[in-house]
Structure formats: C-alpha cells, structure tokens
Amino acid sequence: MKCFLAVVLLFATSALAQNAKQPFTFEDMMKLKRVGAPVPSPDGKWVVFDCVDVDLAANTKISHLWIVPAAGGESRRLNPTPNHEERPRFSPDGKRLIWTSKATDPTQIWMCDFDPEAGQLAGKPYQVTSISTGADGAIWSPDGKNIVFVSSVYPDCKDDACNKQRDEELKKSKVKAKIFSRLFYRHWNAFTEFKRNHLFVISADAAVGAFVSNAQALGTSASTTPRDLTPGDHDVPPFSLGGQDMYAISPDGQEVAYTSNIDEVEATSTNNEIFVVPIGGPATAGKKISTSPGADTTPLYSPDGKYLAWRSQARAGFEADKWRLFVQDRQSGKTRDLTEKFDRSVGTFTWRRLPGTNTQTILFAAENRGNSEIFTADAEAYLSVPQTPKESPGVRVLPFHADDLIALGDALFFSRMSITAPNEIWRMNLPTDTTEGRDSPLTHMNDELLSKIDMQPLESFTFKGANDEYVQELFAATGNYVVVMINFHGSTGYGQKFTDSISGDWGGKPFVDLMKGLDYVEKTYPFIDKNREAALGASYGGYMANWLLGHTNRFKCIVSHDGMFNAESAYGTTEELWFPNWEFGGPPWKKRDVYRKWSPHEYAQNFKTPTLVVHGQNDYRLDVSQGFDLFTTLQVLKVPSKMLYFPDEGHWVLKPQNSRLWYKTVNDWVDQWCKR
C-alpha cells in the first residue's frame, strides 16, 4: 500500500474564469491512447511501441503495435490487425520482430520479418510458441539464436501435456472448491492455483524453420519445443506490477540472469534474489549471486558482458526501502553499490557504451521532489554519485515522470508523462564533451485531443508540516473546484528518512501534514470556501480517509476507496504479510496496542462525515471485508453513507464501463455535499 500514497482534497469555490476550450471529461479520458515503452531498432532508425485503445461501448482495451522514425516523424500502425498485440522486441540484427499476441487463447509469441529500410513488416506474421499455458515477456538472446519467455506452469509437471491436462481438468470440474495447505494461495487479484512463473527458451532459427517448411505444427518437435530453464517450486520472475524486466541474457547468449524468491514463506518475505543459469545444456539449479536480505531485482548485463547490474534493497521485509544500484564484476564476483551516498531510489536504468570508446556508464531515473530526473553512474570506476541530486554529474531535470529508459548510441529513449498529459515517447540526444543534452517528443498520439481540452496547469508549493519539516503540495483549479495533492511524510522522492517516517506512525505525521496543508491553502487562497471541502483517498489514501473520519469534522464529505479500516482483521485477509509485519512491528497478537492505536475502526464513535465507500471483490491486498466493515459501521451509526461495490475489480477499477460508473458515482457524491 505504501506505493499508492494518495489523498486528494477538493475545495468548492466560486466559478473560475472560463476559456474557449472544453473541460476534460471522462469520455475524453477514455479516448486517450495509452502509449507503452519505446523499443528502438538496433540501427537506431526506428522506434516501435505498443499503444492501448479503449472502446467504451465494447468495454474493452486493445493494444496495437505502432512505429515512429527515431529522428522524428509521423507515427503509424505497424501491424493493422484487430488482435491485441503488445511488447514488441527487435532481433539483434534488426531484421525480425517478436511480440505477444492474443490472436490465440492463451497468449503466444509471434514473429515477422522486418524491413529496416522501409520500417515495415515484411511477409506474413507467424506463431512462434504454442505452449498450452501461454507465453509472454519474450526477449532475444544477443546472439539472435534463442528467445526466452515466461509461462505459468504447475511445478510438478514435467511437460506441456501434463500442464494442459491439469488446466483442462480444473476448467471442466463441477467442483469449484479449493484446498490450501500454505500461504500465497491468492495474490493481488487472483487465486494462484499454486502455479509458478518459469522462464523457457526456444530456438529462434528452429521456430523460423518450422514455419517455413510447414513440416509439422509448432511446439511438437524436439527442436521447437520450449525448454524450462528454471524448473522448481518458485516463481521466475516473481509477481510484479510492471516496470523493467526481472531477467536478462548475457551478451554472448550463454547465460540468463533472473530474479526469484526462494524463502520458505513468501508471504512474509521481500527477499528476491538474483540467480544465473546457463542457457544451453541440461536444466540446472540457478546460482545465487546476490546477498542482500532485502529485495534484489532487474538484472541487466553491460554491453561487453563484463558486468551485471541490478537494483537492491538493504532491509528485509520493507518494500519501500531505498533502491540502490549494484554492479558486479562477473569474473571476480566483486559487487559494489554505486549509489551508497545517493539519497534517492533508483528506478529504471540502462547501460550505455559511449560512442567510439569502450567506456560503459549507467543511466538511471530517480524520483526527486515530485519530478523524475536522469542520473549517470560510472560503473567501471565504481564512482558513487554525490550525496544530493543537484550535485550529481550528468543530471537532467525533467518536470515530468520519465520511465522505460533505453540508451542506444548517443540517444536515450524514454516514456514521459505529467499530471496533465499521458505517456508519450521522447528522445534525448545525450550530452557530450562539446554539446548539451536535448530532449524532444517522438510521439504525439494525444496532441490533437489535448489541444481541445482545458487542462489546468499545476502550481507547486511547500509548507511546514509535521516536525516543522517542509512538505510539498500540488495545486490545480478547474470549474467550481480546486484540487490539492499533498506529498506528506512517507512519500518517495524526498529522501529515505522522509519515506521511513510513516512506518509505525500511519495516522501521525501524515495526518498533521494534511491538516497543516489544508490550513495553508485556506489562508493563502481567499477564493476557497472553507465550508465546502471534501477529502478523497485510495489505498493508503483510503486508510487516511478512514482516519480523517475519526479525527476531524472539517470536511463536508469523504470518499474512501480500498482503504484499511480494521488493522487487526486486515492482517488475516491480506496476502503480502511482510507489509503489516513491517509497518506495525509484527502480527496483531504481538503488537495489539500498535494495531489498535492506528486502526480507524477504533475511533468509530467520532464518525459524522458523509462517506462514500468503494471496494472491489478481487482486491486481495486489502480485502473487500474492509469496505463492508466500514459501510456497516457508518450505517449503524446513521452517518449518511453509500457503497460502490465492484464484484469484478481488484485494487484498481480497470474495466472501462466500471470506470465510468466510478467517476460518475464519486463526482455525484462530492456534488451532493459540496456543490451550491
């Protein structure tokens, strides 16, 4: 939950000045194209990406493949089919392209020749895998000989026939009961069925040959049958909410580095580790090369194969710990922390070989005071970046969120977004000894739509919050409301001490920050109507909304989405037990006083504010019982309340028509209590 810190305060005002552009509506939001990560071609001429279109009427989201010249130009569809296609990847020579396709159920990996001169697919796409458990996450080996992908299988099955039989039996069974003998029986929004992600490898040339010769169906011969590289009862890679791949192949194509958690009780452990395994020969147990008790993840080889870098956390069980950048010399095994003196968490990173030299550096993104900035680290000299971000060499301040970094030659490609515009792909010409770095957008997928929308700019302010420490907030206004979002204690991008300060103090410093922030904007902006204020929050923000219910009556209404209400009962219904173990110092029977101190349900006698409760049945991080418990309590206390329940959503509301209902219900609730 700590990664979803969000409390939004709305203040009703007198009408603000209008202009010729139209307000941003829910329908406009659904028309926005969701641009994926950039994938530059090896020759540097093209960038391929996936892009999601939302069909509100059909209640679907479909991803298609697009391409744009790397030097700038018009984006166009690469493969004009109705199929859901995503995650394109170029072969090392740039002459073939693979991607994940839902042309079949389950998803499989497809391939097509690519014409690098015209920037077009050449010939007819064909299916590379036909594994019954589906295939995703494919990457090429740098020598172009193999393709490694992910599939979720039963760990005790030795072949695909076994997996297929087990899945069919489960699907056809009239009995839907489940039997559990250990934890992690469900995770995030689905029951695991105790299947495991495994990495598989398939010969790229054999797959092509099987297609060309049409001698037999793909996946049935020894040469085209995927081979399990990571057998056993562990996930490779572990569950992730997205971001950089958690596995990579060495430049010589001989070794795979991957992330896995082998602790006995995964529900209480964040101890992901880095392993390496040969890509050829009989399956062998991976060799563990990381040693941190916290999480280690996203391994990435240097261009010459001399080094292996990854992100690492020092503290076991703490998912919001600082992400450090580690680099290991593969020959000596010596590992160094490149960011020991850098008080920010490392995000996406990429290796860069300086053109015309053998020098290798790492570029990485790090959140800093609400912005995303790009930093460089000299991996070969093992030079740590300086203590503060502003002192760091090679820094470029981007007043947006930058992610998905990919360096190629003298260019850096990345996705970039802001609160007023969705992701687009950008290119930065990296600085040299004689030139400064320059960045510019490559894609303009949403420019036309946004040009017609009145997107209000944000203002950033700071005020003294808890402990008289400065806290940043963002301020925007539109229509009859202004919106304030406060990066209270516990937020990332302000140093690890600031992030740590929320642990064991959930309703303490963050609550003080919110109240002082509200005092500040009321005093600073005279047009704010103090008698018509609302608070909205989701995840930890939902917890804070529940906390506000018992600790202040200054809001006209509250919206609580997927928030913790009863801290003690939440322990027994969540799946990632490391979270409450860290935040409250252990399980409820050992730390009952701490759980009760910070549990909103203990302050129900103070509840008076009208509250809308939102929760999804498939939210297994914060079980739906938390929402039902809150709503029941409000009803018994005769506090005006309403519950929006989604039987087919998890922690987020993802289905387009469900999303429309969410926005309408939330907006109507705020209007009911705050609008004149």
N, C-alpha and C positions, 0 to 999 in steps of 0.2 A: 504493500500500500504506500510505502514511503515514496515510491517513484511517481505517484499521482497526487501530488500536493496541489490542491486547487480549491480555493474558496473565492467566490465572486460576490461582491457586494453591489447591489443595484440601488440607485437613489432616484426617486422621481423628482422631476424638475419642471419648471415652466418650459414651454415649447422653445426649441432652439431654432436658429436660422436654417432655412431650407435652401437647397440649390436645385439646379435643373436635373441632376442625376437622381435615379430611383434608389430607394432604400434596399439594402441587402435582405433578401427573403430566403426562406427555406428552399423554395424551388430553385433559386439561383445557386444555392449551395449544392444542390443535387446535380446541377448542370456542370459544375466544376470538374475538370479532368484531374484524376489523381496520378501524378507523374511519379514513376519509380526511379530506381538508381541508374546512373549513367554507366554504359558499357562501351568504352572506346575500342575501335578496331585496332589491331596491332600496328598497322601502318599509320595510325593517327589521323585518318581521313574522315572517319565516321563515328557517330555515337548512336548506339541502339539502346532503347529503353522500353519498358512496358508502361502502359497507361490504362487506368481503370475508368470506364464509363458507367455511370449509374442510370438505370432505367427505372424510374419511379413507378410507372404504371405496371411494369412486369415484376417489380420488386426484386431486381437483380443487380449485381455488379459484375461486369465482364471486363477482363483485361485483354488488351491487344498490343501487338508489337509495333513500335514506331522507330524511325531513323531520322537523323538530322546530320548535316555536314558538320564536322568538328570545327571548321573555321567559321561557322555561322551560315544560316540559310533557313529554308522552309522545312519544317518537319512534315513527314508523310508516313502513312501506314506502310509497314514492311510486308506484312502477310495478310491480305484482305480476306480473312475467313471469319465466320461467326463464332469460331471456337474461342474459349477462354485460354489465352496463352500468356505466359509470363516468364521471367527470369532468363533472358537470352544470354548466351555466352559464346564468344568467338573462339574458334580453334587457334592455336598459336601462330599458324601461318595466315590466318585471316580469311581462309578460303571456305570455311564451313561455319555453320551456326547451329547451336543446340538450344532448346528451350523446353519448358514444362508445358504440357498441353492437356486440357480437359476434353479433347476430342473423344477420348475414351473414359470410362469409369472403371477403376480409379485412374488418376492422372498418370501419364507416362512421359518419357523423354523423347522428343522428336528432333530431327536433324534435316538440314538442307544445305546444298552448296551455296556459296555467296560470291557474287561478282564484286570485287573490291573497287573496280573502276567505275561501275555504274551505281554502286551502292544498292544492289537489288539481290533478292534471292534468285538463284539460277537452278532451274529444274523443279522437280516436284518434291515437297517435304515428305519424309518417311519416318515411321515409328522405329525408334532405336531399342526401347525396352518394352517388354510385355509381362513383367512380373506381376503376379496376382495381387500383391499388397501395394502396388503403385510405386511410382518413382518421382522424386523431387530433388531440388538442391544440387543439380548436376554441375560439375566443374571438369575442365580438361586438364590432363596432365601436361606440363610444359613441353614435353617431347611430342605431344599430339597423338600418342599411341593409345591412351586409355581415357575413359570417362568414369569418374567417381560420382555416385549419387546416394541419396538417403531413401530408405524404405523402412516401414514399421512392421516388424515380424514377431512371431512367437519365439522366444529364445530357445525353447527346447526342440523346435523344428529344425531338421537338417536340410530340407529342400523346399522348393516353392510348392510342390504338390501337397506337402503337409500343411503349410500356411493356408493354401486355398481351401483344403478340406475343413480346417478349423473355422475359418471365416464363414464358409457356407453353412456349416452346422449351427453356428451361432445365429446366423441370419434366419435360418429356417425353423429354429426351435420354437415350439409353442410356449416354452417356459422362459420367461424373461428375468427370473431371479438371478442374483449374483452372489457368489460366496467369496468372502475376503479372508485372508489369513495374514495380511501385512498391510502397512500403510502405503500411501500413494495409490490407493485404489481408484481415486479420481484426482484430476488436476486441472485447474483453471476453469475449463468449461465442459469437460468431457470425462467419462469413465475410461480408465486406461486399458481395461481388459488385460492388463499385465503384458501388453505387447511392448517391444523395445525398438527404438530407432537404431538401425545399423547402417554402416557405410558399405556399399557394394561397388565393385569395379567391373567394367565391361570393356572389351577391346573395341576401340573406335573403328579400326580397319575391318575387323570381323563383322561388325554391325553393318558397315557400308557394303561389304562383300555379300552378305546375306541378302541385303535389299536388292543389289544389282543383279545377282544371279537368280534371285527368287527361287532358290533351290528348296528352301523349307521355311517355315514360319519362324519369325524372330523369337529368340528365347528358348528354343527347343534343342539346339545343338550345343555341344560342349564349348565350341568357340564363341557362341553368342549368349551363353547362359551367365548371368551375373554371378560373381563370386563374393561371398560375405567376407569382408576384411576385418570385421570387429564382432565375431560371434560371442555369445555370452549374455548373461542376465543384467546388462547395463545399457543405458541409453547413450548412443553415439550419433549425433550430438545430443546433449540434454535439452530439455524444454527451453525455448527462448521466445521472447516477444518480438523478435526481429533484430535487425542490425547486421553487423559483419558476420561472415561465415565463421563457424566454430571448428573448421577443418581446412587443411591446405595440402598441396602436393609439392614436394621439393622440385627445384628447377631441373634436376636430372631425371625426374619422373620415377625415382626408385623408392620413395618413402612418402608416407602420409602422416601428417601430424593432426591430432584430433583432440577434442575436449570430451571428458566423461567424468562422472561422479561414481566412485566405487565404494563409498561409505556404506555401511550396513543398513542404516536407517536414513534414506534420502530425505524424508520429510523433515528431519531436524538438521540437515546439512546443506551448506552452500559450497562445500569443498570440491568444486570442479577442478580437475587436474588436466595437464597436457601430457599426452602419450604420443609415441611414434611407432609405426609398424611398417614393415616392407610392403610394397605394393604387389610384388610378384612372389611366386612360390606358395607353399602350403600356409594356411592360416596359422598365425602365432599370436600369443598374447602380446598386447602392446607394452612398450617400455615406458614407464612413467619418468618424465624428465623435470617436472615442476615439484616444488617442495613447500609452497605456502599453505598454511592451514585454512586460508580463505580461498576465494574463487580464482581460478586461472582459466583463461579462455581466449578465443580468437587468435590462434597461432597463424603466423604469416612468415614465409621464408624470404630472405633477402634475395635480390636478383641473381647474385652469384652463388647462392646456396651456402655461403659461409656461416650465416647467422639465422637464428629463428627468434622472432619477436612475438610477444603476447601481452595481454593485459592481465594484471594480477591485483588481488585484494589481500591485505595482510591479516585481517581479523576473521576468524571462523564464525559463521552464523550471522554475519552482518551484511545484508545485501546492499546497503547504501554506503559501504566503506569506500574510501578513495581508490579509484582505479589507477594503478601505476603501470608504467611501460617497461617491461623486462625484455632484455636481449640476451640470448645465449650463444656463445661460440660453439658451434656444433662439434668441432674437433676436440677442444679442451673440456667442454662441458661447463665452462665458467659462465655464470649468469650475473648480470648487473641490472640495477634499477636506474634507468635513465632519467627518472622524474622524482628522485628522492627529495629534492628541495623545491619541488613544484607543488603548490597547494591547490591544485585543481584535479579533477578526474579526467583521465584520458578517454576520449570517445573513439570514433572511427579513426583508423590510421592506415597509412600506405607507405611502402618503400619507394624511394626514388634514387635512381642512379643518375648522377649529374652527367649531362651530355658531354661526350668527348673525354670522359675520365672514368676511373674505376671507383670513385668516391660514392658511397652509399649513405643516404640520410633517411630519416623517417619524418613524414609529415603527419600531424595528428590534430584532430579537432578537440577543443575543450570548452565547456560552458564557462562563461565568466561574466558575472553580474548581468544576467539576462540576455547576453549576446553569445554568439558562437565565434570563437577565434581559432585561427590555424597557427600551429607552432611547429618548429623544426627541432630535431634532436640528432646529434652526430653519433650514430650508432657505433661506428668503428673506433672513435676516440673515447667512447664511453663518457661523453661530457653530459653532465646533468644540466637541464635548463635552469635559469635563475629562480630565486625564491618567488618573485612576484611576476604575474603575467606581463605587465608593462615593460619589464626589463628584458624579456626574452627575445633573443635574436630571431629574425625571420617571421615575426608575428604579423598577421594581417587581421585587423579588426573588421568583422563582418556584422553589421547590425541586424542580423537575421539568424535563423538556425541553419547551420551547414552540416551536412552529413554525407555518408557514402563516398568518401574521398577515394579517388583513383588517380595516381600520377602516371603520366606517360610522356617521356622526353622532357620538354620544357613546359609542359602544360599540366594543370591539375583540374580534373573534372569533379564536380560535386553537385549534390542536390541542395537547394536553398529555399527556405520558406520564411514567412513572417506571420504575424497575427492578422495581417490584412491581405495576405495573398498565399495561396497554396504552393506546394513544391513546384519548382521549375529546375531545369538543369543549367548549370553555369560552368564557365571555363575561366580559369585564372592562368594567365601567362606568368610563370614563376619568375621571381626576381633573379637577376644575375649580378655579377660584379659591376656591370655598366648600366643596367636597366632596372627600373622598379617593376614590381608585380602589378598586373592589371587584371581586373575581373569583369566579365560581361555575361549576360544571359545567352544561352544557346537556344533554349526552347521558349516559346511564347504561347503555350497551349491554352492559357486562360486570359490573355490580354484583352481580347475582344469583349468578352463578357464583363470583365472587371472595369473596362473603360466606361461602362454604362452605370456602374454602381457607385453609390455614395459611401465609400469606405472611409470612415473617420480615422484620422491619424491618432497615434498614441502619444502621450506625454509620460515621461519618467520622472519620479520624484523620490526623495528619500526623507525619512523622518526618524526620530529616535524612538525605538521600540523597547522591548524588554532589555533589562540591564543597561539601558541607555546606549545600546548598540544601534548603528544605523541600519534601517530596513528599507528596501526598495519597493516601490509600487508602480504599477502602470495605470494610466487613467485615459479613458476614452468616453466620448459622448455621441449619442445619436438619438433622433426623435425626442421622446419625452423622458429618456433615461440616460444616466451616465453610469459607467461601469468602472469599478476599481478592483484590480487584482494585486494582492499583496504577497510578495515573496518573503513570508515570515520565517522565523527560526525553523531550521530543518530543511529549508530549500537548498538545492545544489547550485554551484556556481559562485559561492561566496566564501569558499574555504571549508576544509573538512571540519573544523571546530564548530562552525555555524551549522553544518549538517548534523553533526553528532548531538547538538544541544537539545534536540527534540526527544531523544531516547530517554525513556523514564520520566518524561515531562510533557506528555501529549496535550494535556489541557492547560499547561502553564504558559511558557513563553509565547507559543503561537497565539494563544487567546489574547495575551497582553498586546502583542503586535497588532492584531486585528482591531482591538478596541482603540488603541492609540492611533492607528492609521485612519480609522473612522473619525476620530476626534480631529485629526489633522485636516482631512478633506472638508469636513463640515466648517471648520474655521477658515480654510483657505478659499473655498468657493461659495460665495454667498447665494448663488442660484440653487443650491441643493436644498431640498425640502426635508428637514430633519424628521418630519412626522410621517414620511412615506419612504421607508428604507426596507430593503429585503436582502436576505443572505441566501446564497446557493452554494452547494458544495457536493463533490463526488469523490468516492473512495476515502482517502484521509480527509478530504474536504467534506465528505458525508459525515464522517465521525465528528468533525468540528461543527458542522451544522447541528448535530445532535447535542454537542457540548454547549453550544450557544443557547439551545432550548432551556437548559437548566441553569444558566448563569447570566442571562441578560434578557430584558424585555424591550430593548430599544428597536427591534425590527417589527415591521407590520406583518411579515410572513417569512417562512423559511422553506427551502426545498432541500431535501436530504436524499441523495442518490447513492445507493450501495455503500452505506456507511456502517461502521461498527456501533452497535447500541448497547449490547451487554458483553463486556470484555471477557467475562468468565465463560459464558456459553459459546462465544465465538472461537475460543481455543479448541473446543471439541468438534467444531464443524468446519474449520479451515483445513487446508491440506499442507500448506507450507509452514510447518510448526516452528521453523527457525525464526520466523518473524516475531510472533509473540514471545518466544523464549528470549530473544534479544531485547525487545522493546520493554518488556515488563520484568525481565530478570529471571525468568524460569516459568514453569507451569503454574496454574492458579493455586494448586494445593500447597505450593511452596511460597508463593508470593501473593496470597489472597488480599492483603492490605493494599498492595500496589494496584492490582486489577480493579479493586473496588474504588480506590481513590480516583482513577481515571476513567471509570465506566460511566457513560452518560445516564444509564438507567437508574443509577443510584440517586440521581437528582430529579427524578420524575415529579416530585411534589411541587417543583417550581415551574413546570411546563404551563405556558399560557399562550405562546405564539402559534397562530395558524400554520400548519405544516403539511406540505405535500411530500409523501414518501414514495420513492421509486426504487424498485429492485427487480432483478432477473432471476428466474428459477435456476438457470445454469451457472450462476456465479458461485464457484466453489472456493474462491479466495475469501469472500465474505458471504456466507450462506444466506439464502433468502429468508431464513428464520429471523435474521436480524431485522429485516424490514417488517416482517409480520409482527414481531415483538414490539417494535416502535409504534406501528399503526394501532395495534390493540391497546397499548398503553395510552395513546392520545385519545382514542375513542372512549375508553373507560373514564378518563379524566374530563371528558366532554370538551376537549380542545378541538376547535374546528380543524378537520384533517381530511385528507384524501389519499388513496394509494393507487399508484400506477404500477401494475404487475405485468411483467413480460414472461410468459411461460417458455419462450423460445430464444431468450437472450441470456448472455453471461454478464461479465463485469461491464461491458460496453454494449450499447444499443447499435447494432450493425445493419440490420435489415432496413432498407430504405423506407418502407411504409411504417415500420415501427419507429424509425427515427422521426418521421413526420408527426406521428402521434405524440412522441416525447416532447418535441418543440411546441406543439400546439397546447398540450396539457400544462407544461411549465409556464409558457407565456400567459395563458389564460389565468393561471393561479396567481402570478405576480400582478397581472392587470386587475384581478378581482379585489386585491387587498391594497394595491398601491396607486392605481390609476385614478385620476379625478373623474 
